[in-house]
Amino acid sequence: MRFIITLRMALRALRRNTMRSILTALGIIIGVAAVITMVSIGNGAKAQVQAAIASLGDNLILVGPGNQSQGGGVRGGMGAATTLLPADADAIAASFLRSQEEKDNSVGAISPYVIAHGQVLANGLNWGTNIFGVSPDFPIIRSWRVAEGVFFEDPEVVSSAKVAVVGKTIVDNLFPDSDAASVIGQSIRIYGQGGGGGPGGGGGTPFRIIGVMATKGFNANQDQDDVIFIPYTSHMKRISRRNFLTQIYVQAKSEDLIPKVKGDVTDLLTQRHNGTVDFSVQDQADITAARTASTDAMTYLLGAIAGVSLLVGGIGIMNIMLVSVTERTREIGIRMALGAHGSDVLTQFLIEAIALSSLGGLVGVALGIGGSIMLGDYKGWPVEPSTAAMVIAVGFSAAVGVFFGYYPARKAAQLDPIEALRYE
């Protein structure tokens, strides 16, 4: 009963100075809102990266040229070097994909991978897009079916055939009046690196469309249907004009086999490269961890900066509570003269401090969620509010109230009733 009376008195004291109470809680509100907003944006960016990596396929292992040296120097990041050759992909396929019956066949599919950006001309229209050189296993790895027509086969790879499989976006922009089925057999001219000429005059290489991929839509703000697939041999010979690969996609037959396949591929390529580890072998977990590391660091940094506002807000609460003790000295003296204990006064001032910080935390959470959603809609950023961050923010704001409110409350509780009554 005594606590209920103390609680009512504390809330009544806050209502007497409503504007001051709001301004006191403002630091907590801003701090919590900033923390929630930053964490939501950071989580959204991380989820976007994870979705993009997951869309590459199941049980995927990426082999790329370049690796970090053991001595602290850097030979080059993933894809920066030119040491990965088609023969390396053939060796992986021969050793693990097309292994003899007595060997452990742990690889389900493999595809060399080459990429270049180029202009594509067809039907009097041109379009800039990414041209990918891959093998017939690529749709299997990506779990991506062909909606119309067919994907190219091994004979087209061996002969460097001028055939292409396009995404729906290519159809929409180069053949706007046609559906996917009607573009099969149509010709497109690709102007890649070293392809000569340009869309405005001569050159380029004609490719015949033999298939249209099923629609995949957007992922990580990228149009997955804005693609053209051609045999990797055709890409290297006719488009990019180079003899090295961008990457090799290797798909393990199951998730349990991923560590084994990584180790086997690493051993094979190390032997082929005369003991030099001038390549990288990463699974999706490795790639996700690497790509989200910077996002995590930025989220923590921004969250820490926003957390400073909570500290400043706590100092503001302590300052106002000290002022309140001074202003209400006679009130405290009268209460204690009428029989109130020092613990009652301590509890009252602690309740006021905790109420200010906790209500500020709740308002900050609401503003943080709303602000992150509005910012995400305005900028087109993915946002993912974190329940854990909300609970921690509110809990921390309440702890701030206890920490910074205790000293003023203790000072009020230790007042001498006689001296307090004399205070003017």
TORKOL-4160 file (C-alpha; in steps of 0.2 Angstrom, whole numbers, padded with zeros to 4 digits, m for minus):
424
<pt num="1" X="0000" Y="0000" Z="0000"/>
<pt num="2" X="0014" Y="0012" Z="0004"/>
<pt num="3" X="0022" Y="0008" Z="m0013"/>
<pt num="4" X="0006" Y="0012" Z="m0022"/>
<pt num="5" X="0004" Y="0029" Z="m0013"/>
<pt num="6" X="0023" Y="0033" Z="m0017"/>
<pt num="7" X="0020" Y="0028" Z="m0035"/>
<pt num="8" X="0005" Y="0040" Z="m0037"/>
<pt num="9" X="0014" Y="0054" Z="m0029"/>
<pt num="10" X="0029" Y="0051" Z="m0041"/>
<pt num="11" X="0017" Y="0052" Z="m0057"/>
<pt num="12" X="0008" Y="0067" Z="m0050"/>
<pt num="13" X="0025" Y="0076" Z="m0048"/>
<pt num="14" X="0029" Y="0072" Z="m0066"/>
<pt num="15" X="0012" Y="0078" Z="m0072"/>
<pt num="16" X="0014" Y="0095" Z="m0063"/>
<pt num="17" X="0029" Y="0098" Z="m0075"/>
<pt num="18" X="0023" Y="0090" Z="m0091"/>
<pt num="19" X="0034" Y="0100" Z="m0103"/>
<pt num="20" X="0049" Y="0099" Z="m0092"/>
<pt num="21" X="0046" Y="0080" Z="m0091"/>
<pt num="22" X="0045" Y="0078" Z="m0110"/>
<pt num="23" X="0061" Y="0089" Z="m0113"/>
<pt num="24" X="0070" Y="0078" Z="m0100"/>
<pt num="25" X="0065" Y="0062" Z="m0109"/>
<pt num="26" X="0069" Y="0069" Z="m0126"/>
<pt num="27" X="0087" Y="0063" Z="m0125"/>
<pt num="28" X="0082" Y="0045" Z="m0121"/>
<pt num="29" X="0069" Y="0046" Z="m0135"/>
<pt num="30" X="0081" Y="0052" Z="m0148"/>
<pt num="31" X="0094" Y="0039" Z="m0143"/>
<pt num="32" X="0083" Y="0024" Z="m0143"/>
<pt num="33" X="0075" Y="0030" Z="m0160"/>
<pt num="34" X="0092" Y="0032" Z="m0167"/>
<pt num="35" X="0098" Y="0014" Z="m0161"/>
<pt num="36" X="0082" Y="0006" Z="m0167"/>
<pt num="37" X="0083" Y="0014" Z="m0184"/>
<pt num="38" X="0102" Y="0010" Z="m0187"/>
<pt num="39" X="0100" Y="m0008" Z="m0181"/>
<pt num="40" X="0084" Y="m0010" Z="m0193"/>
<pt num="41" X="0094" Y="m0004" Z="m0208"/>
<pt num="42" X="0109" Y="m0014" Z="m0204"/>
<pt num="43" X="0099" Y="m0030" Z="m0202"/>
<pt num="44" X="0090" Y="m0026" Z="m0218"/>
<pt num="45" X="0106" Y="m0024" Z="m0227"/>
<pt num="46" X="0112" Y="m0041" Z="m0220"/>
<pt num="47" X="0096" Y="m0050" Z="m0224"/>
<pt num="48" X="0098" Y="m0043" Z="m0242"/>
<pt num="49" X="0116" Y="m0050" Z="m0244"/>
<pt num="50" X="0111" Y="m0067" Z="m0237"/>
<pt num="51" X="0096" Y="m0068" Z="m0249"/>
<pt num="52" X="0108" Y="m0064" Z="m0263"/>
<pt num="53" X="0120" Y="m0077" Z="m0258"/>
<pt num="54" X="0106" Y="m0090" Z="m0256"/>
<pt num="55" X="0100" Y="m0086" Z="m0273"/>
<pt num="56" X="0116" Y="m0093" Z="m0281"/>
<pt num="57" X="0111" Y="m0110" Z="m0277"/>
<pt num="58" X="0111" Y="m0124" Z="m0264"/>
<pt num="59" X="0127" Y="m0132" Z="m0258"/>
<pt num="60" X="0137" Y="m0120" Z="m0268"/>
<pt num="61" X="0156" Y="m0118" Z="m0268"/>
<pt num="62" X="0164" Y="m0104" Z="m0277"/>
<pt num="63" X="0182" Y="m0106" Z="m0284"/>
<pt num="64" X="0190" Y="m0089" Z="m0289"/>
<pt num="65" X="0207" Y="m0083" Z="m0294"/>
<pt num="66" X="0218" Y="m0074" Z="m0281"/>
<pt num="67" X="0220" Y="m0077" Z="m0263"/>
<pt num="68" X="0228" Y="m0068" Z="m0247"/>
<pt num="69" X="0245" Y="m0073" Z="m0244"/>
<pt num="70" X="0250" Y="m0080" Z="m0227"/>
<pt num="71" X="0264" Y="m0067" Z="m0224"/>
<pt num="72" X="0252" Y="m0053" Z="m0222"/>
<pt num="73" X="0254" Y="m0046" Z="m0240"/>
<pt num="74" X="0240" Y="m0047" Z="m0253"/>
<pt num="75" X="0241" Y="m0056" Z="m0269"/>
<pt num="76" X="0223" Y="m0051" Z="m0274"/>
<pt num="77" X="0206" Y="m0053" Z="m0269"/>
<pt num="78" X="0193" Y="m0065" Z="m0276"/>
<pt num="79" X="0192" Y="m0063" Z="m0295"/>
<pt num="80" X="0206" Y="m0050" Z="m0295"/>
<pt num="81" X="0220" Y="m0062" Z="m0302"/>
<pt num="82" X="0220" Y="m0071" Z="m0319"/>
<pt num="83" X="0226" Y="m0088" Z="m0313"/>
<pt num="84" X="0210" Y="m0099" Z="m0315"/>
<pt num="85" X="0210" Y="m0107" Z="m0331"/>
<pt num="86" X="0197" Y="m0118" Z="m0341"/>
<pt num="87" X="0209" Y="m0133" Z="m0338"/>
<pt num="88" X="0206" Y="m0131" Z="m0319"/>
<pt num="89" X="0187" Y="m0133" Z="m0321"/>
<pt num="90" X="0190" Y="m0148" Z="m0333"/>
<pt num="91" X="0202" Y="m0156" Z="m0320"/>
<pt num="92" X="0189" Y="m0153" Z="m0306"/>
<pt num="93" X="0175" Y="m0161" Z="m0317"/>
<pt num="94" X="0186" Y="m0176" Z="m0322"/>
<pt num="95" X="0191" Y="m0179" Z="m0304"/>
<pt num="96" X="0175" Y="m0177" Z="m0295"/>
<pt num="97" X="0160" Y="m0175" Z="m0307"/>
<pt num="98" X="0164" Y="m0189" Z="m0319"/>
<pt num="99" X="0174" Y="m0200" Z="m0307"/>
<pt num="100" X="0175" Y="m0219" Z="m0309"/>
<pt num="101" X="0163" Y="m0229" Z="m0299"/>
<pt num="102" X="0175" Y="m0234" Z="m0286"/>
<pt num="103" X="0179" Y="m0216" Z="m0282"/>
<pt num="104" X="0168" Y="m0205" Z="m0271"/>
<pt num="105" X="0157" Y="m0194" Z="m0282"/>
<pt num="106" X="0154" Y="m0180" Z="m0271"/>
<pt num="107" X="0151" Y="m0166" Z="m0284"/>
<pt num="108" X="0134" Y="m0164" Z="m0292"/>
<pt num="109" X="0137" Y="m0151" Z="m0305"/>
<pt num="110" X="0151" Y="m0139" Z="m0310"/>
<pt num="111" X="0151" Y="m0124" Z="m0321"/>
<pt num="112" X="0165" Y="m0112" Z="m0327"/>
<pt num="113" X="0159" Y="m0094" Z="m0326"/>
<pt num="114" X="0165" Y="m0079" Z="m0336"/>
<pt num="115" X="0156" Y="m0062" Z="m0335"/>
<pt num="116" X="0157" Y="m0046" Z="m0345"/>
<pt num="117" X="0146" Y="m0031" Z="m0348"/>
<pt num="118" X="0141" Y="m0027" Z="m0366"/>
<pt num="119" X="0128" Y="m0019" Z="m0378"/>
<pt num="120" X="0116" Y="m0030" Z="m0387"/>
<pt num="121" X="0107" Y="m0025" Z="m0403"/>
<pt num="122" X="0092" Y="m0034" Z="m0410"/>
<pt num="123" X="0076" Y="m0028" Z="m0419"/>
<pt num="124" X="0083" Y="m0011" Z="m0421"/>
<pt num="125" X="0085" Y="m0008" Z="m0402"/>
<pt num="126" X="0100" Y="m0010" Z="m0391"/>
<pt num="127" X="0102" Y="m0014" Z="m0373"/>
<pt num="128" X="0116" Y="m0014" Z="m0360"/>
<pt num="129" X="0117" Y="m0030" Z="m0350"/>
<pt num="130" X="0128" Y="m0043" Z="m0342"/>
<pt num="131" X="0134" Y="m0057" Z="m0353"/>
<pt num="132" X="0138" Y="m0073" Z="m0344"/>
<pt num="133" X="0148" Y="m0087" Z="m0350"/>
<pt num="134" X="0143" Y="m0104" Z="m0342"/>
<pt num="135" X="0142" Y="m0122" Z="m0345"/>
<pt num="136" X="0126" Y="m0133" Z="m0347"/>
<pt num="137" X="0126" Y="m0137" Z="m0328"/>
<pt num="138" X="0123" Y="m0119" Z="m0323"/>
<pt num="139" X="0104" Y="m0120" Z="m0323"/>
<pt num="140" X="0105" Y="m0135" Z="m0311"/>
<pt num="141" X="0117" Y="m0126" Z="m0299"/>
<pt num="142" X="0105" Y="m0110" Z="m0299"/>
<pt num="143" X="0089" Y="m0121" Z="m0298"/>
<pt num="144" X="0083" Y="m0110" Z="m0313"/>
<pt num="145" X="0073" Y="m0118" Z="m0326"/>
<pt num="146" X="0071" Y="m0113" Z="m0345"/>
<pt num="147" X="0053" Y="m0107" Z="m0348"/>
<pt num="148" X="0054" Y="m0108" Z="m0367"/>
<pt num="149" X="0066" Y="m0117" Z="m0379"/>
<pt num="150" X="0082" Y="m0126" Z="m0372"/>
<pt num="151" X="0098" Y="m0122" Z="m0363"/>
<pt num="152" X="0114" Y="m0126" Z="m0373"/>
<pt num="153" X="0122" Y="m0143" Z="m0372"/>
<pt num="154" X="0140" Y="m0149" Z="m0371"/>
<pt num="155" X="0142" Y="m0150" Z="m0390"/>
<pt num="156" X="0139" Y="m0131" Z="m0391"/>
<pt num="157" X="0152" Y="m0128" Z="m0378"/>
<pt num="158" X="0165" Y="m0138" Z="m0387"/>
<pt num="159" X="0162" Y="m0130" Z="m0404"/>
<pt num="160" X="0160" Y="m0112" Z="m0396"/>
<pt num="161" X="0143" Y="m0111" Z="m0404"/>
<pt num="162" X="0135" Y="m0094" Z="m0406"/>
<pt num="163" X="0119" Y="m0098" Z="m0396"/>
<pt num="164" X="0112" Y="m0088" Z="m0382"/>
<pt num="165" X="0099" Y="m0091" Z="m0368"/>
<pt num="166" X="0091" Y="m0074" Z="m0362"/>
<pt num="167" X="0082" Y="m0068" Z="m0347"/>
<pt num="168" X="0064" Y="m0060" Z="m0348"/>
<pt num="169" X="0070" Y="m0042" Z="m0347"/>
<pt num="170" X="0080" Y="m0045" Z="m0363"/>
<pt num="171" X="0065" Y="m0050" Z="m0372"/>
<pt num="172" X="0055" Y="m0036" Z="m0365"/>
<pt num="173" X="0068" Y="m0023" Z="m0370"/>
<pt num="174" X="0073" Y="m0030" Z="m0387"/>
<pt num="175" X="0057" Y="m0038" Z="m0393"/>
<pt num="176" X="0044" Y="m0028" Z="m0384"/>
<pt num="177" X="0030" Y="m0034" Z="m0396"/>
<pt num="178" X="0034" Y="m0052" Z="m0394"/>
<pt num="179" X="0032" Y="m0066" Z="m0381"/>
<pt num="180" X="0045" Y="m0077" Z="m0375"/>
<pt num="181" X="0041" Y="m0091" Z="m0386"/>
<pt num="182" X="0041" Y="m0081" Z="m0402"/>
<pt num="183" X="0059" Y="m0075" Z="m0399"/>
<pt num="184" X="0066" Y="m0092" Z="m0401"/>
<pt num="185" X="0077" Y="m0093" Z="m0416"/>
<pt num="186" X="0079" Y="m0074" Z="m0417"/>
<pt num="187" X="0096" Y="m0066" Z="m0419"/>
<pt num="188" X="0105" Y="m0054" Z="m0407"/>
<pt num="189" X="0122" Y="m0045" Z="m0410"/>
<pt num="190" X="0133" Y="m0044" Z="m0394"/>
<pt num="191" X="0146" Y="m0030" Z="m0393"/>
<pt num="192" X="0158" Y="m0036" Z="m0379"/>
<pt num="193" X="0176" Y="m0032" Z="m0374"/>
<pt num="194" X="0186" Y="m0033" Z="m0389"/>
<pt num="195" X="0171" Y="m0037" Z="m0400"/>
<pt num="196" X="0174" Y="m0023" Z="m0412"/>
<pt num="197" X="0163" Y="m0009" Z="m0418"/>
<pt num="198" X="0148" Y="m0004" Z="m0408"/>
<pt num="199" X="0129" Y="m0003" Z="m0409"/>
<pt num="200" X="0130" Y="0012" Z="m0421"/>
<pt num="201" X="0141" Y="0004" Z="m0434"/>
<pt num="202" X="0147" Y="m0013" Z="m0439"/>
<pt num="203" X="0156" Y="m0027" Z="m0428"/>
<pt num="204" X="0148" Y="m0037" Z="m0414"/>
<pt num="205" X="0145" Y="m0055" Z="m0414"/>
<pt num="206" X="0128" Y="m0063" Z="m0419"/>
<pt num="207" X="0120" Y="m0075" Z="m0408"/>
<pt num="208" X="0105" Y="m0086" Z="m0410"/>
<pt num="209" X="0092" Y="m0086" Z="m0396"/>
<pt num="210" X="0088" Y="m0104" Z="m0391"/>
<pt num="211" X="0080" Y="m0102" Z="m0375"/>
<pt num="212" X="0072" Y="m0090" Z="m0362"/>
<pt num="213" X="0074" Y="m0092" Z="m0344"/>
<pt num="214" X="0060" Y="m0092" Z="m0331"/>
<pt num="215" X="0057" Y="m0076" Z="m0323"/>
<pt num="216" X="0066" Y="m0073" Z="m0306"/>
<pt num="217" X="0063" Y="m0055" Z="m0302"/>
<pt num="218" X="0073" Y="m0044" Z="m0292"/>
<pt num="219" X="0085" Y="m0049" Z="m0278"/>
<pt num="220" X="0097" Y="m0036" Z="m0269"/>
<pt num="221" X="0090" Y="m0022" Z="m0280"/>
<pt num="222" X="0096" Y="m0031" Z="m0295"/>
<pt num="223" X="0086" Y="m0038" Z="m0310"/>
<pt num="224" X="0090" Y="m0056" Z="m0311"/>
<pt num="225" X="0081" Y="m0057" Z="m0328"/>
<pt num="226" X="0093" Y="m0044" Z="m0336"/>
<pt num="227" X="0105" Y="m0058" Z="m0342"/>
<pt num="228" X="0111" Y="m0067" Z="m0357"/>
<pt num="229" X="0119" Y="m0084" Z="m0355"/>
<pt num="230" X="0131" Y="m0091" Z="m0369"/>
<pt num="231" X="0144" Y="m0105" Z="m0368"/>
<pt num="232" X="0159" Y="m0100" Z="m0358"/>
<pt num="233" X="0170" Y="m0105" Z="m0373"/>
<pt num="234" X="0160" Y="m0093" Z="m0385"/>
<pt num="235" X="0162" Y="m0080" Z="m0372"/>
<pt num="236" X="0181" Y="m0081" Z="m0370"/>
<pt num="237" X="0184" Y="m0083" Z="m0389"/>
<pt num="238" X="0171" Y="m0070" Z="m0396"/>
<pt num="239" X="0166" Y="m0058" Z="m0382"/>
<pt num="240" X="0179" Y="m0056" Z="m0368"/>
<pt num="241" X="0193" Y="m0062" Z="m0378"/>
<pt num="242" X="0203" Y="m0069" Z="m0364"/>
<pt num="243" X="0209" Y="m0086" Z="m0358"/>
<pt num="244" X="0206" Y="m0086" Z="m0339"/>
<pt num="245" X="0190" Y="m0088" Z="m0329"/>
<pt num="246" X="0181" Y="m0076" Z="m0317"/>
<pt num="247" X="0176" Y="m0091" Z="m0306"/>
<pt num="248" X="0171" Y="m0109" Z="m0306"/>
<pt num="249" X="0154" Y="m0114" Z="m0298"/>
<pt num="250" X="0155" Y="m0131" Z="m0289"/>
<pt num="251" X="0139" Y="m0139" Z="m0282"/>
<pt num="252" X="0142" Y="m0152" Z="m0268"/>
<pt num="253" X="0129" Y="m0166" Z="m0269"/>
<pt num="254" X="0124" Y="m0162" Z="m0251"/>
<pt num="255" X="0127" Y="m0150" Z="m0237"/>
<pt num="256" X="0137" Y="m0163" Z="m0227"/>
<pt num="257" X="0149" Y="m0165" Z="m0242"/>
<pt num="258" X="0153" Y="m0146" Z="m0243"/>
<pt num="259" X="0169" Y="m0147" Z="m0232"/>
<pt num="260" X="0175" Y="m0163" Z="m0241"/>
<pt num="261" X="0173" Y="m0155" Z="m0258"/>
<pt num="262" X="0182" Y="m0139" Z="m0252"/>
<pt num="263" X="0196" Y="m0149" Z="m0246"/>
<pt num="264" X="0197" Y="m0160" Z="m0261"/>
<pt num="265" X="0196" Y="m0145" Z="m0274"/>
<pt num="266" X="0209" Y="m0135" Z="m0264"/>
<pt num="267" X="0221" Y="m0150" Z="m0264"/>
<pt num="268" X="0218" Y="m0153" Z="m0283"/>
<pt num="269" X="0221" Y="m0135" Z="m0288"/>
<pt num="270" X="0236" Y="m0133" Z="m0276"/>
<pt num="271" X="0244" Y="m0148" Z="m0285"/>
<pt num="272" X="0240" Y="m0141" Z="m0302"/>
<pt num="273" X="0247" Y="m0124" Z="m0298"/>
<pt num="274" X="0263" Y="m0132" Z="m0292"/>
<pt num="275" X="0260" Y="m0129" Z="m0273"/>
<pt num="276" X="0255" Y="m0111" Z="m0275"/>
<pt num="277" X="0238" Y="m0106" Z="m0267"/>
<pt num="278" X="0234" Y="m0093" Z="m0280"/>
<pt num="279" X="0215" Y="m0096" Z="m0279"/>
<pt num="280" X="0201" Y="m0095" Z="m0266"/>
<pt num="281" X="0189" Y="m0109" Z="m0262"/>
<pt num="282" X="0173" Y="m0103" Z="m0252"/>
<pt num="283" X="0156" Y="m0109" Z="m0248"/>
<pt num="284" X="0141" Y="m0099" Z="m0246"/>
<pt num="285" X="0144" Y="m0097" Z="m0227"/>
<pt num="286" X="0161" Y="m0090" Z="m0230"/>
<pt num="287" X="0155" Y="m0078" Z="m0243"/>
<pt num="288" X="0140" Y="m0072" Z="m0232"/>
<pt num="289" X="0152" Y="m0069" Z="m0217"/>
<pt num="290" X="0164" Y="m0059" Z="m0228"/>
<pt num="291" X="0151" Y="m0048" Z="m0236"/>
<pt num="292" X="0141" Y="m0045" Z="m0220"/>
<pt num="293" X="0157" Y="m0041" Z="m0210"/>
<pt num="294" X="0157" Y="m0023" Z="m0216"/>
<pt num="295" X="0139" Y="m0021" Z="m0213"/>
<pt num="296" X="0140" Y="m0028" Z="m0195"/>
<pt num="297" X="0154" Y="m0016" Z="m0192"/>
<pt num="298" X="0145" Y="m0001" Z="m0198"/>
<pt num="299" X="0129" Y="m0006" Z="m0189"/>
<pt num="300" X="0139" Y="m0007" Z="m0173"/>
<pt num="301" X="0148" Y="0009" Z="m0176"/>
<pt num="302" X="0132" Y="0019" Z="m0179"/>
<pt num="303" X="0123" Y="0010" Z="m0165"/>
<pt num="304" X="0137" Y="0015" Z="m0153"/>
<pt num="305" X="0136" Y="0033" Z="m0159"/>
<pt num="306" X="0117" Y="0033" Z="m0157"/>
<pt num="307" X="0120" Y="0025" Z="m0140"/>
<pt num="308" X="0129" Y="0041" Z="m0134"/>
<pt num="309" X="0112" Y="0050" Z="m0135"/>
<pt num="310" X="0106" Y="0038" Z="m0122"/>
<pt num="311" X="0121" Y="0043" Z="m0111"/>
<pt num="312" X="0118" Y="0061" Z="m0114"/>
<pt num="313" X="0099" Y="0058" Z="m0110"/>
<pt num="314" X="0103" Y="0050" Z="m0094"/>
<pt num="315" X="0114" Y="0064" Z="m0088"/>
<pt num="316" X="0100" Y="0076" Z="m0093"/>
<pt num="317" X="0088" Y="0066" Z="m0081"/>
<pt num="318" X="0100" Y="0067" Z="m0067"/>
<pt num="319" X="0102" Y="0085" Z="m0069"/>
<pt num="320" X="0083" Y="0088" Z="m0069"/>
<pt num="321" X="0081" Y="0077" Z="m0054"/>
<pt num="322" X="0094" Y="0086" Z="m0044"/>
<pt num="323" X="0085" Y="0102" Z="m0049"/>
<pt num="324" X="0069" Y="0094" Z="m0043"/>
<pt num="325" X="0076" Y="0089" Z="m0026"/>
<pt num="326" X="0081" Y="0107" Z="m0023"/>
<pt num="327" X="0064" Y="0114" Z="m0029"/>
<pt num="328" X="0055" Y="0102" Z="m0018"/>
<pt num="329" X="0065" Y="0102" Z="m0002"/>
<pt num="330" X="0051" Y="0109" Z="0009"/>
<pt num="331" X="0039" Y="0096" Z="0001"/>
<pt num="332" X="0052" Y="0082" Z="0006"/>
<pt num="333" X="0054" Y="0090" Z="0023"/>
<pt num="334" X="0035" Y="0090" Z="0026"/>
<pt num="335" X="0033" Y="0072" Z="0020"/>
<pt num="336" X="0047" Y="0066" Z="0032"/>
<pt num="337" X="0040" Y="0076" Z="0046"/>
<pt num="338" X="0023" Y="0068" Z="0044"/>
<pt num="339" X="0031" Y="0050" Z="0045"/>
<pt num="340" X="0038" Y="0046" Z="0028"/>
<pt num="341" X="0054" Y="0036" Z="0028"/>
<pt num="342" X="0069" Y="0040" Z="0019"/>
<pt num="343" X="0066" Y="0024" Z="0009"/>
<pt num="344" X="0049" Y="0031" Z="0003"/>
<pt num="345" X="0057" Y="0047" Z="m0003"/>
<pt num="346" X="0071" Y="0037" Z="m0012"/>
<pt num="347" X="0058" Y="0026" Z="m0020"/>
<pt num="348" X="0048" Y="0041" Z="m0026"/>
<pt num="349" X="0062" Y="0050" Z="m0035"/>
<pt num="350" X="0069" Y="0033" Z="m0042"/>
<pt num="351" X="0051" Y="0030" Z="m0049"/>
<pt num="352" X="0051" Y="0047" Z="m0057"/>
<pt num="353" X="0068" Y="0044" Z="m0065"/>
<pt num="354" X="0063" Y="0027" Z="m0071"/>
<pt num="355" X="0046" Y="0033" Z="m0078"/>
<pt num="356" X="0055" Y="0047" Z="m0088"/>
<pt num="357" X="0068" Y="0035" Z="m0095"/>
<pt num="358" X="0056" Y="0020" Z="m0098"/>
<pt num="359" X="0042" Y="0031" Z="m0107"/>
<pt num="360" X="0056" Y="0039" Z="m0117"/>
<pt num="361" X="0062" Y="0022" Z="m0122"/>
<pt num="362" X="0045" Y="0016" Z="m0127"/>
<pt num="363" X="0042" Y="0032" Z="m0137"/>
<pt num="364" X="0059" Y="0030" Z="m0145"/>
<pt num="365" X="0055" Y="0013" Z="m0150"/>
<pt num="366" X="0039" Y="0018" Z="m0159"/>
<pt num="367" X="0048" Y="0033" Z="m0168"/>
<pt num="368" X="0063" Y="0021" Z="m0172"/>
<pt num="369" X="0052" Y="0008" Z="m0181"/>
<pt num="370" X="0042" Y="0022" Z="m0190"/>
<pt num="371" X="0057" Y="0031" Z="m0195"/>
<pt num="372" X="0066" Y="0016" Z="m0201"/>
<pt num="373" X="0051" Y="0011" Z="m0212"/>
<pt num="374" X="0049" Y="0028" Z="m0219"/>
<pt num="375" X="0068" Y="0030" Z="m0223"/>
<pt num="376" X="0067" Y="0012" Z="m0231"/>
<pt num="377" X="0052" Y="0017" Z="m0242"/>
<pt num="378" X="0060" Y="0034" Z="m0246"/>
<pt num="379" X="0078" Y="0027" Z="m0251"/>
<pt num="380" X="0072" Y="0010" Z="m0256"/>
<pt num="381" X="0083" Y="0002" Z="m0243"/>
<pt num="382" X="0078" Y="m0015" Z="m0235"/>
<pt num="383" X="0074" Y="m0013" Z="m0216"/>
<pt num="384" X="0072" Y="m0027" Z="m0203"/>
<pt num="385" X="0067" Y="m0021" Z="m0186"/>
<pt num="386" X="0074" Y="m0031" Z="m0172"/>
<pt num="387" X="0064" Y="m0037" Z="m0157"/>
<pt num="388" X="0080" Y="m0040" Z="m0147"/>
<pt num="389" X="0086" Y="m0022" Z="m0151"/>
<pt num="390" X="0069" Y="m0015" Z="m0145"/>
<pt num="391" X="0069" Y="m0025" Z="m0129"/>
<pt num="392" X="0088" Y="m0020" Z="m0125"/>
<pt num="393" X="0085" Y="m0002" Z="m0129"/>
<pt num="394" X="0070" Y="m0001" Z="m0118"/>
<pt num="395" X="0079" Y="m0011" Z="m0104"/>
<pt num="396" X="0094" Y="0000" Z="m0106"/>
<pt num="397" X="0084" Y="0016" Z="m0105"/>
<pt num="398" X="0076" Y="0010" Z="m0089"/>
<pt num="399" X="0093" Y="0006" Z="m0082"/>
<pt num="400" X="0099" Y="0023" Z="m0087"/>
<pt num="401" X="0085" Y="0030" Z="m0076"/>
<pt num="402" X="0090" Y="0019" Z="m0061"/>
<pt num="403" X="0109" Y="0024" Z="m0063"/>
<pt num="404" X="0107" Y="0042" Z="m0066"/>
<pt num="405" X="0092" Y="0044" Z="m0054"/>
<pt num="406" X="0099" Y="0035" Z="m0039"/>
<pt num="407" X="0111" Y="0049" Z="m0034"/>
<pt num="408" X="0097" Y="0063" Z="m0034"/>
<pt num="409" X="0085" Y="0051" Z="m0025"/>
<pt num="410" X="0098" Y="0046" Z="m0012"/>
<pt num="411" X="0102" Y="0065" Z="m0009"/>
<pt num="412" X="0083" Y="0068" Z="m0007"/>
<pt num="413" X="0081" Y="0053" Z="0005"/>
<pt num="414" X="0096" Y="0060" Z="0016"/>
<pt num="415" X="0089" Y="0077" Z="0019"/>
<pt num="416" X="0087" Y="0082" Z="0037"/>
<pt num="417" X="0068" Y="0085" Z="0040"/>
<pt num="418" X="0071" Y="0101" Z="0051"/>
<pt num="419" X="0083" Y="0108" Z="0038"/>
<pt num="420" X="0071" Y="0104" Z="0024"/>
<pt num="421" X="0057" Y="0113" Z="0033"/>
<pt num="422" X="0068" Y="0129" Z="0035"/>
<pt num="423" X="0073" Y="0129" Z="0017"/>
<pt num="424" X="0066" Y="0144" Z="0007"/>
